[in-house]
Amino acid sequence: MASFQVLRRAGNYALSQPARQVLYTVVSREDRYKAKNFIDTAVYRAGDQVECWLREGVAKAMSQFNGAVERSENTDKTDP
């Protein structure tokens, strides 16, 4: 899991960020400031929400094939 995170962050730093910065080269400084704020808040939050929906959808689809999995409300291992 840690190696996947390292690869993901390296890819983001090496490819995604520079590609996104190139998009801002043809706009004014004020428009760039507004666009970056919009992308950093609304677009990333929408992406997080879509990820949650996909995760729930996959869990429901898999429970149809594997049977329902009960989730415990108390995940604390120290409590008897």
Secondary structure as GFF3:
##gff-version 3
##sequence-region A 1 80
A	DSSP	alpha_helix	2	11	.	.	.	ID=ss1
A	DSSP	pi_helix	12	16	.	.	.	ID=ss2
A	DSSP	alpha_helix	17	23	.	.	.	ID=ss3
A	DSSP	three_ten_helix	24	26	.	.	.	ID=ss4
A	DSSP	alpha_helix	29	38	.	.	.	ID=ss5
A	DSSP	pi_helix	39	43	.	.	.	ID=ss6
A	DSSP	alpha_helix	44	66	.	.	.	ID=ss7
###
